[in-house]
């Protein structure tokens, strides 16, 4: 089936391809071949389809009557292991069968043998009938013409305005269109989003997870039906994009997280968070730094003195619950060390540290350079390895810490002291042994100290 190329200015909802859906309807149905006699030592998780230890030839004879016939037998070659014998394409196919609470022969796990066979027959039938078609599905995808790339443009960069998680990302539809809007797929809904030059263009990979779709579903990359009984494809946990597993390998790194999917602030990937909220930096960083600079720059031991952990946890919960509406003012938290503690906790709980695991070795090597000029040069190159959202957050944080050092006489916090505090917070060793990680601490301190001292040059 040919795929129409839609003009961007004259967008029309795509006509979903139905060829693979039709094939799924045509696939053979399971036909259980039951054993007429009692079988000793039958595993409790198999039913009458279990025939005990019979040969391949006997199984073939029993299944020869109809397509989709199946039975389970114990292997003669490897007693204690089980084989699913299935009739498809006028021949018997044998699959090693496993059970770990669910039944499986490959990646997918099923509650019942019947479901496993149903899904297997659908997959075999479609892959036999449409092998060439499936191989070409990703060549001319709908995604490139009316898909996520052109439809999911980022809205205007927000200035910390209150955001309702229930509010749509695009313009509100007219009341008469509400029912129509609900029927459209997430792909088509993205047509309402508008591009803005103010929005940060951070690249982000999709966070795909295997997903079972209830009812017929079509891939939002190639527009073809997602076949099978369970785990028909993958869904992005951050933006909700639904695609075939094979299509997920060619989808561009243009995930636009949706607040309906991104439920928390702390422990959330940094790029995911800023894209979900359409901000340059995580709102936690902006709000905490603004609060600290408004009332805490002269506080002795700033960032070194810890606040009460229970109250820091309260701030974390407030951000997770209320996002940009979280109250961290002096009325709510009089002790500025609560706010500095919340900021440090945010960086500690990032699943990927501000200085990413990939970039970590380069930064550590930079810390080992003794010549100040060469270290600065190396650090400048190392910063290029950070994702844009990480680099922008780093720039903003270092500019703040530089301002902290300007009040060193009052707060007693030099760039060296701040390096000791923030080194392990911003840099985490990627699975190094304890001794290596311990040796890295001094280099982490040197790196952060150099970043603070030379903030104006490096950024």
C-alpha positions as CSV (number, residue, x, y, z in Angstrom):
1,X,0.0,0.0,0.0
2,X,1.5,3.4,-1.0
3,X,1.8,6.1,1.6
4,X,0.6,9.5,0.8
5,X,2.9,12.4,1.4
6,X,1.0,15.2,3.1
7,X,1.7,18.8,2.6
8,X,2.6,20.5,5.9
9,X,0.4,23.5,5.2
10,X,-2.6,21.3,4.3
11,X,-2.5,18.8,7.0
12,X,-5.1,16.0,6.9
13,X,-5.3,13.1,9.4
14,X,-3.6,10.0,7.9
15,X,-5.6,7.1,6.7
16,X,-4.3,4.2,8.8
17,X,-3.0,1.2,6.9
18,X,-5.1,-1.9,7.5
19,X,-3.2,-4.6,5.6
20,X,-1.5,-6.1,8.7
21,X,-4.8,-5.8,10.6
22,X,-6.6,-7.8,8.0
23,X,-3.8,-10.4,8.1
24,X,-4.2,-10.7,11.9
25,X,-7.9,-11.4,11.4
26,X,-7.0,-14.2,8.8
27,X,-4.5,-15.9,11.1
28,X,-5.2,-19.5,12.1
29,X,-6.9,-20.0,15.4
30,X,-5.5,-22.3,18.1
31,X,-6.8,-25.9,18.2
32,X,-5.8,-27.7,21.3
33,X,-5.1,-31.4,20.8
34,X,-5.9,-33.1,24.1
35,X,-4.5,-36.3,25.5
36,X,-7.1,-39.0,26.0
37,X,-5.2,-41.0,28.6
38,X,-3.8,-40.1,32.1
39,X,-0.2,-39.0,32.0
40,X,2.1,-39.5,34.9
41,X,4.1,-36.5,36.3
42,X,2.2,-33.9,34.3
43,X,3.4,-30.4,35.4
44,X,0.7,-28.6,37.3
45,X,0.9,-25.6,35.0
46,X,-0.1,-27.6,31.9
47,X,-3.5,-29.0,31.0
48,X,-4.8,-31.8,28.8
49,X,-2.7,-30.5,25.9
50,X,0.2,-32.2,27.7
51,X,1.0,-35.6,26.2
52,X,4.0,-36.7,28.2
53,X,7.1,-38.1,26.5
54,X,6.1,-38.7,22.9
55,X,8.3,-38.6,19.8
56,X,8.3,-35.8,17.2
57,X,6.8,-38.3,14.7
58,X,3.9,-39.1,17.0
59,X,3.3,-35.3,17.7
60,X,3.4,-34.7,13.9
61,X,0.8,-37.4,13.4
62,X,-1.5,-36.0,16.1
63,X,-1.3,-32.4,14.7
64,X,-1.7,-33.3,11.0
65,X,-5.5,-32.7,10.9
66,X,-5.6,-28.9,11.0
67,X,-3.7,-25.6,10.9
68,X,-3.2,-24.1,14.4
69,X,-3.3,-27.5,16.2
70,X,-0.9,-27.7,19.2
71,X,0.2,-29.9,22.0
72,X,2.9,-30.1,24.6
73,X,5.3,-33.0,25.0
74,X,8.3,-33.8,27.1
75,X,11.6,-34.0,25.2
76,X,13.0,-37.5,24.6
77,X,16.5,-36.1,24.2
78,X,16.4,-33.9,27.3
79,X,13.9,-35.3,29.9
80,X,12.6,-32.6,32.2
81,X,12.4,-30.1,29.4
82,X,9.2,-29.4,27.4
83,X,8.4,-28.6,23.8
84,X,5.4,-26.8,22.2
85,X,4.5,-28.6,19.0
86,X,2.5,-26.3,16.7
87,X,1.0,-27.0,13.2
88,X,1.6,-24.1,10.8
89,X,2.1,-23.9,7.1
90,X,1.3,-27.7,6.7
91,X,4.2,-28.6,8.9
92,X,4.8,-29.2,12.6
93,X,7.1,-26.6,14.3
94,X,8.7,-27.4,17.6
95,X,9.6,-24.7,20.2
96,X,11.4,-25.1,23.5
97,X,8.8,-24.1,26.2
98,X,9.6,-22.4,29.5
99,X,7.7,-21.5,32.6
100,X,8.6,-19.0,35.4
101,X,5.2,-18.2,36.6
102,X,4.3,-17.3,33.0
103,X,4.7,-19.3,29.7
104,X,7.2,-18.2,27.1
105,X,9.2,-19.4,24.1
106,X,10.9,-16.0,23.4
107,X,10.7,-12.5,24.9
108,X,7.0,-12.3,25.5
109,X,5.4,-13.9,28.6
110,X,1.9,-15.2,28.7
111,X,-0.7,-16.1,31.4
112,X,-1.9,-19.2,29.4
113,X,-0.6,-21.6,26.7
114,X,-3.7,-20.6,24.7
115,X,-2.6,-17.0,24.6
116,X,0.9,-17.9,23.7
117,X,-0.2,-20.0,20.8
118,X,-2.7,-17.4,19.6
119,X,0.0,-14.7,19.6
120,X,2.5,-17.2,17.9
121,X,0.1,-18.0,15.1
122,X,-0.6,-14.3,14.5
123,X,3.1,-13.6,14.3
124,X,3.9,-16.6,12.1
125,X,1.1,-15.8,9.7
126,X,1.9,-12.1,9.4
127,X,5.6,-12.6,9.1
128,X,5.1,-15.3,6.5
129,X,2.6,-13.4,4.4
130,X,4.1,-9.9,4.7
131,X,7.8,-10.4,5.2
132,X,8.8,-8.1,2.4
133,X,6.1,-5.5,3.4
134,X,7.4,-5.5,7.0
135,X,11.0,-5.1,5.9
136,X,10.0,-1.9,4.0
137,X,7.7,-0.4,6.7
138,X,10.3,2.1,7.9
139,X,11.5,3.3,4.5
140,X,8.8,6.0,3.9
141,X,7.2,6.6,7.3
142,X,4.3,8.9,7.9
143,X,6.4,10.3,10.8
144,X,8.6,12.3,8.4
145,X,5.6,13.9,6.6
146,X,3.0,14.6,9.3
147,X,4.5,13.0,12.3
148,X,6.1,13.9,15.5
149,X,9.0,15.9,13.9
150,X,6.7,18.6,12.4
151,X,3.7,18.3,14.7
152,X,5.4,18.2,18.1
153,X,7.0,21.6,18.1
154,X,7.8,23.0,21.5
155,X,5.4,25.7,22.9
156,X,6.7,29.1,24.0
157,X,9.3,29.0,26.8
158,X,7.5,29.6,30.0
159,X,8.6,32.1,32.6
160,X,7.7,30.0,35.6
161,X,4.0,30.5,35.2
162,X,1.7,28.1,37.1
163,X,1.0,25.0,35.1
164,X,-1.9,22.6,35.4
165,X,-0.9,19.0,34.5
166,X,-4.4,18.5,33.1
167,X,-4.1,21.5,30.7
168,X,-3.4,20.5,27.0
169,X,0.0,21.4,25.6
170,X,-1.5,23.2,22.6
171,X,-4.3,25.7,22.1
172,X,-7.6,24.8,23.8
173,X,-10.0,23.2,21.3
174,X,-13.4,24.8,20.8
175,X,-16.2,23.2,22.8
176,X,-17.8,21.8,19.7
177,X,-14.6,20.0,18.8
178,X,-14.0,18.4,22.2
179,X,-15.5,15.0,21.3
180,X,-13.5,15.0,18.0
181,X,-10.3,15.9,19.9
182,X,-10.7,12.9,22.2
183,X,-11.0,10.5,19.3
184,X,-7.9,11.7,17.6
185,X,-4.7,9.7,18.3
186,X,-1.8,11.4,20.1
187,X,0.0,11.7,16.7
188,X,-2.8,13.8,15.2
189,X,-3.2,15.9,18.4
190,X,0.4,17.1,17.9
191,X,-0.7,19.0,14.8
192,X,-2.1,21.6,17.2
193,X,1.3,22.4,18.7
194,X,3.1,25.5,17.4
195,X,6.8,26.2,16.9
196,X,8.5,29.0,18.9
197,X,12.0,30.4,18.4
198,X,12.1,30.9,22.2
199,X,11.9,27.2,23.0
200,X,15.1,25.4,23.9
201,X,16.0,22.9,21.2
202,X,17.3,20.2,23.5
203,X,17.7,16.8,21.9
204,X,16.3,13.8,23.9
205,X,16.1,10.1,23.1
206,X,12.7,8.4,23.6
207,X,12.3,6.3,26.7
208,X,10.7,3.3,25.1
209,X,9.2,0.5,27.2
210,X,7.6,-2.7,25.9
211,X,3.8,-2.2,26.1
212,X,0.6,-4.2,25.7
213,X,-2.0,-2.2,23.8
214,X,-5.7,-2.9,24.5
215,X,-7.7,-3.0,21.3
216,X,-6.3,-2.3,17.8
217,X,-3.4,0.1,17.7
218,X,-1.4,1.6,14.9
219,X,2.3,2.6,14.9
220,X,2.8,6.4,15.1
221,X,6.0,6.1,13.0
222,X,5.0,4.0,10.0
223,X,1.2,4.1,10.5
224,X,0.9,0.3,10.2
225,X,-1.1,-2.0,12.5
226,X,0.7,-3.2,15.6
227,X,0.0,-6.9,15.5
228,X,-0.1,-9.6,18.2
229,X,-2.0,-10.4,21.4
230,X,0.4,-8.7,23.9
231,X,3.5,-6.6,23.8
232,X,2.7,-5.5,20.3
233,X,5.1,-2.6,20.4
234,X,6.8,0.0,22.6
235,X,5.6,3.2,24.3
236,X,7.7,6.2,25.3
237,X,7.3,6.6,29.0
238,X,7.9,10.3,28.7
239,X,5.9,11.5,25.7
240,X,3.5,8.6,25.0
241,X,4.7,7.8,21.5
242,X,3.5,4.4,20.4
243,X,5.6,2.5,17.8
244,X,6.7,-1.0,16.6
245,X,9.8,-2.3,18.3
246,X,11.6,-2.2,14.9
247,X,10.4,1.3,14.2
248,X,11.8,2.5,17.6
249,X,15.3,1.9,16.3
250,X,14.9,4.6,13.6
251,X,12.8,7.2,15.4
252,X,14.8,10.4,15.8
253,X,15.9,11.6,19.2
254,X,13.1,14.2,19.4
255,X,11.2,13.1,22.5
256,X,8.9,15.9,23.8
257,X,7.9,14.8,27.3
258,X,4.4,15.3,28.4
259,X,3.5,16.3,32.0
260,X,0.8,13.6,31.9
261,X,3.6,11.1,31.8
262,X,6.4,12.9,33.8
263,X,4.9,12.6,37.3
264,X,7.8,13.8,39.5
265,X,10.6,16.4,39.6
266,X,13.2,14.8,41.8
267,X,14.9,11.6,40.4
268,X,13.6,12.6,36.9
269,X,16.1,12.7,34.0
270,X,17.2,16.4,33.7
271,X,16.5,16.8,30.0
272,X,13.2,15.1,30.4
273,X,12.2,17.5,33.1
274,X,13.1,20.7,31.3
275,X,11.4,19.6,28.1
276,X,8.3,18.6,29.9
277,X,8.1,22.0,31.6
278,X,9.4,23.9,28.5
279,X,12.2,25.6,30.5
280,X,15.9,26.1,29.9
281,X,16.8,24.6,33.3
282,X,15.1,22.5,35.9
283,X,12.7,24.8,37.9
284,X,14.2,23.4,41.1
285,X,17.6,24.9,40.2
286,X,16.1,28.2,39.2
287,X,13.8,28.6,42.1
288,X,16.3,27.4,44.8
289,X,19.1,29.6,43.5
290,X,16.8,32.7,43.2
291,X,15.7,32.1,46.8
292,X,19.3,31.6,48.1
293,X,20.5,34.7,46.3
294,X,17.6,36.8,47.6
295,X,18.3,36.0,51.3
296,X,21.2,33.8,51.9
297,X,24.4,34.8,50.2
298,X,25.9,36.1,53.4
299,X,24.9,33.1,55.5
300,X,27.9,31.5,57.2
301,X,28.7,28.1,55.9
302,X,26.3,28.3,53.0
303,X,26.1,24.9,51.3
304,X,28.4,23.4,53.9
305,X,26.0,23.5,56.8
306,X,23.2,20.9,56.5
307,X,19.5,21.8,57.2
308,X,17.1,19.4,58.9
309,X,16.7,16.4,56.6
310,X,13.0,16.1,57.4
311,X,12.4,19.7,56.1
312,X,14.6,19.1,53.0
313,X,12.4,16.1,52.3
314,X,9.4,18.4,52.6
315,X,10.8,20.7,50.0
316,X,11.4,17.7,47.7
317,X,7.8,16.5,48.2
318,X,6.5,20.1,47.5
319,X,8.4,20.2,44.2
320,X,7.2,16.7,43.2
321,X,3.6,17.6,44.1
322,X,3.3,21.2,43.1
323,X,6.1,21.8,40.6
324,X,6.6,25.5,39.9
325,X,4.0,26.4,42.4
326,X,6.0,24.9,45.3
327,X,6.4,27.5,48.2
328,X,10.1,27.7,49.3
329,X,9.9,31.2,50.6
330,X,11.1,32.3,54.1
331,X,7.5,32.0,55.3
332,X,7.6,28.3,54.6
333,X,11.3,27.6,55.3
334,X,13.1,30.3,57.4
335,X,16.4,28.4,57.4
336,X,18.2,29.0,54.1
337,X,20.2,25.7,54.7
338,X,16.9,23.8,54.0
339,X,16.9,25.3,50.5
340,X,20.6,24.7,49.8
341,X,20.0,21.1,51.0
342,X,17.1,20.7,48.7
343,X,19.2,21.9,45.8
344,X,22.1,19.5,46.6
345,X,19.6,16.7,47.0
346,X,18.1,17.4,43.5
347,X,21.6,17.0,42.0
348,X,22.4,13.9,44.0
349,X,19.1,12.2,43.0
350,X,19.5,12.8,39.2
351,X,19.5,9.3,37.5
352,X,22.2,10.7,35.2
353,X,24.5,13.1,37.1
354,X,24.9,16.7,35.9
355,X,28.4,15.7,34.7
356,X,27.2,12.6,32.9
357,X,28.6,9.1,33.2
358,X,29.8,9.3,29.6
359,X,31.7,12.6,30.2
360,X,33.0,11.6,33.7
361,X,36.3,10.1,32.6
362,X,37.2,13.2,30.5
363,X,36.5,15.5,33.4
364,X,38.6,13.4,35.8
365,X,41.5,13.4,33.3
366,X,41.1,17.2,33.2
367,X,41.4,17.3,37.0
368,X,44.7,15.5,36.8
369,X,46.3,18.2,34.6
370,X,48.7,20.3,36.7
371,X,49.2,23.2,34.2
372,X,46.4,25.7,34.7
373,X,46.2,26.8,31.1
374,X,46.1,23.2,29.8
375,X,43.5,22.2,32.4
376,X,41.3,25.1,31.3
377,X,41.6,24.1,27.7
378,X,40.8,20.5,28.5
379,X,37.8,21.5,30.6
380,X,36.5,23.6,27.8
381,X,36.5,20.5,25.5
382,X,35.1,18.3,28.2
383,X,32.0,20.6,28.6
384,X,31.2,20.0,25.0
385,X,30.5,16.3,25.9
386,X,27.6,17.3,28.1
387,X,24.0,17.3,26.7
388,X,22.8,20.9,26.1
389,X,20.4,20.9,29.0
390,X,23.1,19.7,31.4
391,X,25.6,22.3,30.0
392,X,23.1,25.1,30.4
393,X,22.3,24.0,34.0
394,X,26.0,23.8,34.7
395,X,26.5,27.3,33.4
396,X,23.8,28.8,35.6
397,X,24.9,26.9,38.7
398,X,28.6,27.9,38.3
399,X,27.6,31.6,37.8
400,X,25.7,31.3,41.1
401,X,28.5,29.6,43.0
402,X,30.9,32.3,41.7
403,X,28.5,34.9,43.2
404,X,28.6,32.9,46.5
405,X,32.4,33.2,46.6
406,X,32.1,37.0,46.2
407,X,30.7,37.0,49.7
408,X,33.5,34.8,51.1
409,X,34.3,37.2,54.0
410,X,30.7,36.8,55.3
411,X,29.9,33.2,54.3
412,X,33.4,31.7,54.6
413,X,32.8,29.7,51.4
414,X,35.7,29.8,48.9
415,X,35.7,28.1,45.5
416,X,37.8,25.4,47.1
417,X,35.2,24.8,49.8
418,X,32.4,24.8,47.3
419,X,34.4,22.3,45.2
420,X,34.6,20.0,48.2
421,X,30.8,20.2,48.7
422,X,29.8,20.0,45.0
423,X,32.4,17.7,43.6
424,X,30.8,14.4,44.6
425,X,27.3,15.9,44.2
426,X,27.8,16.8,40.5
427,X,30.1,14.0,39.6
428,X,29.4,10.3,40.3
429,X,31.8,7.6,39.3
430,X,30.3,5.1,36.8
431,X,30.6,1.8,38.6
432,X,34.2,2.1,39.6
433,X,35.8,0.1,42.4
434,X,35.8,1.7,45.9
435,X,39.5,2.6,45.8
436,X,39.4,4.3,42.4
437,X,36.2,6.2,43.4
438,X,38.0,7.3,46.6
439,X,41.0,8.6,44.6
440,X,38.7,10.5,42.2
441,X,37.3,12.6,45.0
442,X,40.2,15.1,44.9
443,X,39.9,15.4,41.2
444,X,36.2,16.0,41.4
445,X,36.9,18.9,43.9
446,X,39.6,20.3,41.5
447,X,37.2,20.2,38.5
448,X,34.4,22.0,40.3
449,X,36.7,24.5,41.8
450,X,38.2,25.3,38.4
451,X,34.7,25.6,36.9
452,X,33.7,28.1,39.6
453,X,36.9,30.2,39.4
454,X,36.9,30.4,35.6
455,X,33.1,30.5,35.1
456,X,33.3,33.7,33.0
457,X,35.9,32.2,30.6
458,X,34.4,28.7,30.3
459,X,30.8,29.7,29.7
